[in-house]
């Protein structure tokens, strides 16, 4: 009997190992073929990536939760609708899979930077220094750092700064866990806010290019100017909210006798650690820019290719003091491929399924008919702008990707030839709605990526920690846009 039980357990273990290897192979293969399609424009590579994604969805169900299964079900419904109502269903589905594999590979590849950061002594040193700054200075530093790095590194900034902050906090978590919890909340919120508001104005953001393309007649430079002005006000709003949160934290910590020691000696700035960390950022940006200028690649695909290269070299350098440097680095990289990459599959599926649904649903919609049914031509311009700023984040909370909402609303505008809307202000409202989504929704890309690399729930990052900030930011953006609309109307 014991022998039989052992045999059964052994067979189950073999099946588990086989399943894990297949999951890893599918995810890595999908990412590889997606990179080939993006940088070499090989059509068959995109189809192979789509096949590998489907295989993963079949064999990797045990890794997916309720959220992912819900989105997969919606994707299946969208596929059925495409066959029923589209004149060219296969072409529409192929476009949907192109978006799905792109977003899944994007999520998996950019998150690799986290694996280099979590074992970096420089990251730990900088994290400790950053978390010991006075709270007011700390918020501004993290907000500005996330904003500035995000302009260059895109979502790679989250993968680098998230672990940096978390490692610095966790260094003191054993001695004062309650204090560490409050610091994590305030610093992660500063990063989320600083990074998210890039897309309100930065010309390097994908949002600016997409919005300008779907709203004909919009002026990108004017959009960027308005977005930058509003983003400056958001810094003040976030800082004030952080001060209020700090007062709550001190009251709670005092009640539990967990206040930080007032006699801590400020450490000198760790220039050596900063230089090494800056070198990683420069390498990521440099490789990406080289790809952009030499091959004509876009920013995000360039980052997707640069991220694994920089991570591999970063890990190899971390083992420089060991005689078996290369072998040890290869073992670590293999562990990342077999463990870390599959662990990130739920977030990758969430983003890819949302992208697939967005493409297929947009292809099935009759924008002119819906515009007429909604009576949009009777709305005041300000009402339309404010409604857009509300609809985009609300739809995101229902797992509807902003790219779908923004594209759809832009097509509604195109269906109204006599509209009184200002195309630049309309495009700005779309961009602002997309920006607000990043702090308001657990399905926003910022929450998904940080949740993946920090193990903090997306609902905590968005709903619990940033609801007050998002409402205040919306009020400020609505006021500013309304005043501009009246002044230019």
C-alpha positions as semicolon CSV with decimal commas, in nm:
position;residue;x (nm);y (nm);z (nm)
1;X;0,000;0,000;0,000
2;X;0,280;0,241;0,095
3;X;0,463;0,153;-0,222
4;X;0,157;0,224;-0,432
5;X;0,100;0,556;-0,258
6;X;0,457;0,659;-0,324
7;X;0,421;0,566;-0,689
8;X;0,105;0,774;-0,725
9;X;0,272;1,068;-0,555
10;X;0,569;1,031;-0,784
11;X;0,351;1,030;-1,092
12;X;0,168;1,339;-0,967
13;X;0,499;1,509;-0,910
14;X;0,614;1,421;-1,260
15;X;0,291;1,559;-1,405
16;X;0,333;1,877;-1,200
17;X;0,692;1,926;-1,319
18;X;0,585;1,861;-1,678
19;X;0,303;2,114;-1,648
20;X;0,534;2,374;-1,493
21;X;0,789;2,328;-1,769
22;X;0,523;2,361;-2,036
23;X;0,389;2,679;-1,874
24;X;0,740;2,825;-1,862
25;X;0,810;2,725;-2,222
26;X;0,485;2,880;-2,343
27;X;0,538;3,211;-2,164
28;X;0,903;3,246;-2,264
29;X;0,830;3,131;-2,619
30;X;0,539;3,372;-2,653
31;X;0,757;3,661;-2,531
32;X;1,039;3,563;-2,767
33;X;0,819;3,536;-3,077
34;X;0,644;3,859;-2,987
35;X;0,982;4,033;-2,978
36;X;1,066;3,881;-3,317
37;X;0,739;4,010;-3,461
38;X;0,786;4,358;-3,311
39;X;1,147;4,406;-3,418
40;X;1,174;4,193;-3,733
41;X;0,812;4,229;-3,852
42;X;0,777;3,855;-3,909
43;X;0,405;3,777;-3,943
44;X;0,436;3,407;-3,865
45;X;0,605;3,493;-3,535
46;X;0,292;3,677;-3,420
47;X;0,079;3,372;-3,498
48;X;0,315;3,140;-3,311
49;X;0,302;3,376;-3,012
50;X;-0,079;3,363;-3,021
51;X;-0,077;2,982;-3,033
52;X;0,159;2,967;-2,736
53;X;-0,066;3,206;-2,542
54;X;-0,367;2,982;-2,607
55;X;-0,172;2,672;-2,499
56;X;-0,074;2,849;-2,178
57;X;-0,437;2,940;-2,109
58;X;-0,526;2,571;-2,144
59;X;-0,248;2,419;-1,932
60;X;-0,196;2,704;-1,684
61;X;-0,549;2,730;-1,545
62;X;-0,431;2,640;-1,195
63;X;-0,227;2,960;-1,186
64;X;-0,523;3,184;-1,270
65;X;-0,775;3,333;-1,031
66;X;-1,135;3,450;-1,055
67;X;-1,040;3,782;-1,216
68;X;-0,846;3,614;-1,496
69;X;-1,117;3,355;-1,559
70;X;-1,379;3,629;-1,576
71;X;-1,182;3,818;-1,840
72;X;-1,113;3,501;-2,038
73;X;-1,488;3,429;-2,041
74;X;-1,553;3,781;-2,174
75;X;-1,287;3,726;-2,439
76;X;-1,460;3,403;-2,547
77;X;-1,793;3,586;-2,569
78;X;-1,628;3,859;-2,777
79;X;-1,485;3,590;-3,008
80;X;-1,828;3,433;-3,058
81;X;-1,976;3,775;-3,132
82;X;-1,701;3,837;-3,387
83;X;-1,801;3,523;-3,579
84;X;-2,168;3,614;-3,556
85;X;-2,161;3,984;-3,642
86;X;-1,833;4,074;-3,813
87;X;-1,787;4,071;-4,189
88;X;-1,424;3,962;-4,143
89;X;-1,413;3,772;-3,812
90;X;-1,075;3,606;-3,861
91;X;-0,901;3,933;-3,936
92;X;-1,062;4,095;-3,632
93;X;-0,966;3,805;-3,404
94;X;-0,610;3,811;-3,538
95;X;-0,585;4,182;-3,451
96;X;-0,716;4,101;-3,105
97;X;-0,456;3,830;-3,052
98;X;-0,186;4,066;-3,175
99;X;-0,280;4,307;-2,899
100;X;-0,313;4,026;-2,642
101;X;0,033;3,877;-2,700
102;X;0,190;4,223;-2,712
103;X;0,045;4,318;-2,372
104;X;0,124;3,981;-2,212
105;X;0,487;3,992;-2,329
106;X;0,509;4,355;-2,221
107;X;0,401;4,267;-1,867
108;X;0,634;3,968;-1,835
109;X;0,944;4,128;-1,985
110;X;0,927;4,464;-1,806
111;X;0,878;4,287;-1,471
112;X;1,216;4,112;-1,514
113;X;1,389;4,427;-1,389
114;X;1,239;4,353;-1,050
115;X;1,437;4,030;-1,031
116;X;1,759;4,220;-1,077
117;X;1,657;4,483;-0,823
118;X;1,560;4,249;-0,539
119;X;1,914;4,109;-0,507
120;X;2,105;4,432;-0,570
121;X;2,305;4,575;-0,275
122;X;2,285;4,919;-0,438
123;X;1,906;4,902;-0,444
124;X;1,898;4,813;-0,074
125;X;2,135;5,098;0,014
126;X;1,934;5,354;-0,182
127;X;1,608;5,220;-0,042
128;X;1,730;5,258;0,315
129;X;1,845;5,613;0,249
130;X;1,522;5,709;0,074
131;X;1,297;5,575;0,348
132;X;1,482;5,778;0,616
133;X;1,419;6,115;0,452
134;X;1,181;6,353;0,630
135;X;0,826;6,265;0,511
136;X;0,763;6,589;0,321
137;X;1,091;6,568;0,132
138;X;1,044;6,196;0,077
139;X;0,709;6,238;-0,099
140;X;0,839;6,501;-0,339
141;X;1,153;6,298;-0,410
142;X;0,964;5,979;-0,492
143;X;0,690;6,156;-0,688
144;X;0,946;6,348;-0,896
145;X;1,170;6,043;-0,935
146;X;0,885;5,827;-1,062
147;X;0,776;6,105;-1,297
148;X;1,122;6,174;-1,439
149;X;1,231;5,812;-1,478
150;X;0,896;5,717;-1,624
151;X;0,945;5,965;-1,907
152;X;1,258;5,775;-2,012
153;X;1,200;5,419;-1,895
154;X;0,821;5,396;-1,923
155;X;0,690;5,111;-1,706
156;X;1,048;5,003;-1,642
157;X;1,059;5,284;-1,383
158;X;0,804;5,100;-1,171
159;X;0,999;4,777;-1,195
160;X;1,310;4,956;-1,072
161;X;1,170;5,194;-0,810
162;X;0,908;4,963;-0,660
163;X;1,160;4,710;-0,523
164;X;1,395;4,995;-0,427
165;X;1,132;5,145;-0,199
166;X;1,011;4,813;-0,065
167;X;1,354;4,678;0,020
168;X;1,441;4,992;0,214
169;X;1,121;4,965;0,414
170;X;1,153;4,593;0,481
171;X;1,500;4,645;0,622
172;X;1,331;4,787;0,936
173;X;1,009;4,585;0,920
174;X;1,118;4,332;1,183
175;X;1,180;4,592;1,452
176;X;0,876;4,814;1,381
177;X;0,629;4,647;1,141
178;X;0,350;4,899;1,195
179;X;0,576;5,189;1,108
180;X;0,700;4,999;0,803
181;X;0,340;4,948;0,688
182;X;0,261;5,319;0,699
183;X;0,586;5,407;0,521
184;X;0,513;5,152;0,250
185;X;0,169;5,301;0,197
186;X;0,291;5,659;0,170
187;X;0,593;5,589;-0,048
188;X;0,421;5,348;-0,286
189;X;0,139;5,600;-0,322
190;X;0,391;5,871;-0,409
191;X;0,541;5,644;-0,676
192;X;0,200;5,550;-0,818
193;X;0,095;5,914;-0,842
194;X;0,421;6,048;-0,979
195;X;0,446;5,782;-1,246
196;X;0,080;5,787;-1,348
197;X;0,067;6,158;-1,424
198;X;0,338;6,132;-1,690
199;X;0,079;6,032;-1,947
200;X;-0,117;6,354;-1,896
201;X;0,147;6,545;-2,090
202;X;0,469;6,360;-2,181
203;X;0,530;6,331;-2,558
204;X;0,702;5,995;-2,492
205;X;0,383;5,843;-2,350
206;X;0,187;5,606;-2,570
207;X;-0,133;5,779;-2,457
208;X;-0,043;6,109;-2,620
209;X;0,022;5,945;-2,955
210;X;-0,295;5,736;-2,943
211;X;-0,526;6,018;-2,837
212;X;-0,388;6,254;-3,099
213;X;-0,446;5,990;-3,366
214;X;-0,808;5,911;-3,275
215;X;-0,919;6,275;-3,234
216;X;-0,865;6,445;-3,566
217;X;-0,774;6,813;-3,548
218;X;-0,624;6,798;-3,198
219;X;-0,299;6,984;-3,133
220;X;-0,051;6,763;-2,942
221;X;0,167;7,050;-2,815
222;X;-0,131;7,234;-2,669
223;X;-0,252;6,908;-2,514
224;X;0,088;6,857;-2,355
225;X;0,093;7,213;-2,220
226;X;-0,247;7,177;-2,055
227;X;-0,159;6,834;-1,917
228;X;0,171;6,962;-1,774
229;X;-0,003;7,252;-1,600
230;X;-0,257;7,018;-1,441
231;X;0,017;6,768;-1,345
232;X;0,200;7,043;-1,154
233;X;-0,111;7,105;-0,946
234;X;-0,140;6,733;-0,880
235;X;0,202;6,736;-0,711
236;X;0,067;6,982;-0,453
237;X;-0,254;6,782;-0,407
238;X;-0,061;6,460;-0,352
239;X;0,180;6,624;-0,108
240;X;-0,108;6,769;0,096
241;X;-0,287;6,432;0,104
242;X;0,036;6,268;0,215
243;X;0,065;6,516;0,502
244;X;-0,287;6,427;0,616
245;X;-0,202;6,056;0,595
246;X;0,114;6,126;0,794
247;X;-0,087;6,281;1,077
248;X;-0,311;5,974;1,087
249;X;-0,004;5,750;1,089
250;X;0,157;5,937;1,380
251;X;-0,164;5,923;1,583
252;X;-0,195;5,548;1,525
253;X;0,172;5,480;1,598
254;X;0,165;5,690;1,915
255;X;-0,130;5,488;2,041
256;X;0,072;5,169;1,994
257;X;0,402;5,319;2,114
258;X;0,550;5,254;1,770
259;X;0,672;5,600;1,669
260;X;1,014;5,613;1,500
261;X;1,308;5,704;1,720
262;X;1,372;6,081;1,704
263;X;1,747;6,038;1,755
264;X;1,818;5,861;1,426
265;X;2,127;6,005;1,259
266;X;2,079;6,100;0,896
267;X;2,303;5,899;0,668
268;X;2,518;6,069;0,402
269;X;2,395;6,035;0,048
270;X;2,514;5,697;-0,093
271;X;2,680;5,827;-0,405
272;X;2,839;5,496;-0,504
273;X;2,509;5,309;-0,483
274;X;2,337;5,592;-0,671
275;X;2,595;5,580;-0,949
276;X;2,555;5,203;-0,989
277;X;2,178;5,234;-0,992
278;X;2,196;5,523;-1,238
279;X;2,416;5,306;-1,459
280;X;2,137;5,045;-1,476
281;X;1,887;5,315;-1,572
282;X;2,128;5,457;-1,829
283;X;2,186;5,112;-1,977
284;X;1,814;5,049;-2,009
285;X;1,754;5,390;-2,164
286;X;2,066;5,369;-2,383
287;X;1,984;5,030;-2,532
288;X;1,625;5,140;-2,591
289;X;1,731;5,463;-2,760
290;X;1,985;5,277;-2,973
291;X;1,711;5,044;-3,093
292;X;1,478;5,334;-3,161
293;X;1,731;5,529;-3,369
294;X;1,890;5,234;-3,551
295;X;1,588;5,016;-3,622
296;X;1,299;5,262;-3,597
297;X;1,147;5,066;-3,308
298;X;0,888;5,234;-3,088
299;X;0,959;5,313;-2,724
300;X;0,772;5,026;-2,559
301;X;0,896;4,747;-2,791
302;X;1,250;4,879;-2,744
303;X;1,211;4,861;-2,366
304;X;1,068;4,511;-2,394
305;X;1,386;4,395;-2,566
306;X;1,624;4,594;-2,347
307;X;1,474;4,478;-2,017
308;X;1,586;4,110;-2,024
309;X;1,929;4,208;-2,158
310;X;1,989;4,462;-1,881
311;X;1,853;4,224;-1,617
312;X;2,087;3,943;-1,724
313;X;2,395;4,168;-1,717
314;X;2,283;4,324;-1,388
315;X;2,256;3,982;-1,223
316;X;2,592;3,871;-1,370
317;X;2,762;4,179;-1,221
318;X;2,608;4,108;-0,880
319;X;2,807;3,781;-0,869
320;X;3,137;3,946;-0,965
321;X;3,302;3,860;-0,631
322;X;3,243;3,485;-0,680
323;X;3,489;3,264;-0,869
324;X;3,196;3,093;-1,044
325;X;3,042;3,425;-1,150
326;X;2,897;3,314;-1,482
327;X;2,770;2,978;-1,356
328;X;2,604;3,135;-1,051
329;X;2,442;3,402;-1,266
330;X;2,310;3,138;-1,506
331;X;2,156;2,946;-1,216
332;X;1,986;3,264;-1,094
333;X;1,859;3,347;-1,445
334;X;1,726;2,993;-1,481
335;X;1,541;3,030;-1,153
336;X;1,383;3,354;-1,276
337;X;1,271;3,184;-1,598
338;X;1,119;2,885;-1,417
339;X;0,972;3,061;-1,114
340;X;0,940;3,436;-1,149
341;X;0,806;3,446;-1,504
342;X;0,524;3,195;-1,442
343;X;0,441;3,373;-1,116
344;X;0,365;3,687;-1,317
345;X;0,123;3,510;-1,552
346;X;-0,202;3,623;-1,380
347;X;-0,126;3,992;-1,434
348;X;-0,010;3,920;-1,789
349;X;-0,338;3,740;-1,864
350;X;-0,539;4,026;-1,713
351;X;-0,376;4,285;-1,937
352;X;-0,376;4,068;-2,250
353;X;-0,740;3,962;-2,214
354;X;-0,846;4,324;-2,164
355;X;-0,655;4,424;-2,476
356;X;-0,812;4,144;-2,680
357;X;-1,162;4,238;-2,566
358;X;-1,094;4,603;-2,646
359;X;-0,985;4,538;-3,002
360;X;-1,269;4,297;-3,083
361;X;-1,538;4,510;-2,917
362;X;-1,418;4,823;-3,098
363;X;-1,435;4,635;-3,427
364;X;-1,794;4,527;-3,360
365;X;-1,929;4,867;-3,247
366;X;-2,139;5,099;-3,462
367;X;-2,008;5,434;-3,346
368;X;-2,234;5,662;-3,555
369;X;-2,548;5,487;-3,433
370;X;-2,443;5,505;-3,070
371;X;-2,354;5,872;-3,100
372;X;-2,702;5,943;-3,232
373;X;-2,869;5,732;-2,961
374;X;-2,678;5,912;-2,684
375;X;-2,771;6,253;-2,821
376;X;-2,418;6,380;-2,772
377;X;-2,476;6,676;-3,001
378;X;-2,711;6,825;-2,737
379;X;-2,458;6,815;-2,452
380;X;-2,256;7,123;-2,354
381;X;-1,884;7,085;-2,430
382;X;-1,784;7,107;-2,062
383;X;-2,034;6,833;-1,973
384;X;-1,885;6,606;-2,239
385;X;-1,527;6,668;-2,120
386;X;-1,613;6,596;-1,757
387;X;-1,820;6,290;-1,847
388;X;-1,525;6,149;-2,039
389;X;-1,294;6,202;-1,742
390;X;-1,536;6,000;-1,528
391;X;-1,625;5,728;-1,778
392;X;-1,269;5,619;-1,859
393;X;-1,166;5,530;-1,499
394;X;-1,510;5,387;-1,417
395;X;-1,496;5,161;-1,722
396;X;-1,146;5,053;-1,621
397;X;-1,283;4,938;-1,285
398;X;-1,507;4,705;-1,484
399;X;-1,193;4,565;-1,652
400;X;-1,255;4,762;-1,972
401;X;-0,915;4,880;-2,098
402;X;-0,869;5,256;-2,141
403;X;-0,743;5,197;-2,494
404;X;-1,089;5,065;-2,584
405;X;-1,275;5,347;-2,411
406;X;-1,054;5,619;-2,556
407;X;-1,062;5,475;-2,907
408;X;-1,437;5,428;-2,890
409;X;-1,506;5,783;-2,769
410;X;-1,272;5,923;-3,029
411;X;-1,472;5,741;-3,296
412;X;-1,794;5,887;-3,153
413;X;-1,650;6,235;-3,201
414;X;-1,556;6,151;-3,559
415;X;-1,920;6,052;-3,617
416;X;-2,038;6,403;-3,525
417;X;-1,939;6,634;-3,812
418;X;-2,123;6,933;-3,662
419;X;-1,994;6,889;-3,307
420;X;-1,914;7,201;-3,107
421;X;-1,644;7,022;-2,914
422;X;-1,289;7,153;-2,929
423;X;-1,081;6,859;-3,057
424;X;-0,777;6,955;-2,848
425;X;-0,978;6,982;-2,526
426;X;-1,159;6,659;-2,609
427;X;-0,826;6,483;-2,660
428;X;-0,698;6,634;-2,334
429;X;-1,006;6,505;-2,149
430;X;-0,942;6,157;-2,287
431;X;-0,580;6,171;-2,173
432;X;-0,680;6,297;-1,828
433;X;-0,938;6,021;-1,793
434;X;-0,673;5,766;-1,884
435;X;-0,438;5,922;-1,627
436;X;-0,700;5,912;-1,349
437;X;-0,760;5,546;-1,432
438;X;-0,405;5,460;-1,327
439;X;-0,467;5,556;-0,964
440;X;-0,839;5,476;-0,956
441;X;-0,854;5,120;-1,091
442;X;-0,691;4,793;-0,984
443;X;-0,704;4,700;-1,354
444;X;-0,487;5,000;-1,447
445;X;-0,142;4,915;-1,576
446;X;0,030;5,091;-1,285
447;X;-0,156;4,887;-1,023
448;X;-0,108;4,563;-1,218
449;X;0,267;4,607;-1,253
450;X;0,330;4,723;-0,896
451;X;0,104;4,450;-0,763
452;X;0,310;4,196;-0,955
453;X;0,649;4,317;-0,834
454;X;0,562;4,416;-0,475
455;X;0,288;4,163;-0,385
456;X;0,061;4,450;-0,276
457;X;-0,297;4,393;-0,395
458;X;-0,408;4,616;-0,681
459;X;-0,723;4,706;-0,487
460;X;-0,505;4,827;-0,200
461;X;-0,288;5,040;-0,429
462;X;-0,587;5,200;-0,599
463;X;-0,902;5,187;-0,387
464;X;-0,763;5,181;-0,034
465;X;-0,462;5,409;-0,065
466;X;-0,549;5,645;-0,351
467;X;-0,926;5,702;-0,362
468;X;-0,907;6,037;-0,181
469;X;-0,617;6,150;-0,397
470;X;-0,794;6,046;-0,720
471;X;-1,111;6,237;-0,629
472;X;-0,910;6,548;-0,541
473;X;-0,705;6,519;-0,862
474;X;-1,025;6,482;-1,064
475;X;-1,173;6,794;-0,904
476;X;-0,860;6,995;-0,985
477;X;-0,839;6,865;-1,343
478;X;-1,212;6,929;-1,398
479;X;-1,180;7,285;-1,267
480;X;-0,875;7,360;-1,481
481;X;-1,024;7,211;-1,798
482;X;-1,356;7,388;-1,744
483;X;-1,182;7,724;-1,703
484;X;-0,977;7,666;-2,018
485;X;-1,292;7,564;-2,205
486;X;-1,475;7,883;-2,100
487;X;-1,171;8,099;-2,180
488;X;-1,130;7,952;-2,528
489;X;-1,500;7,906;-2,605
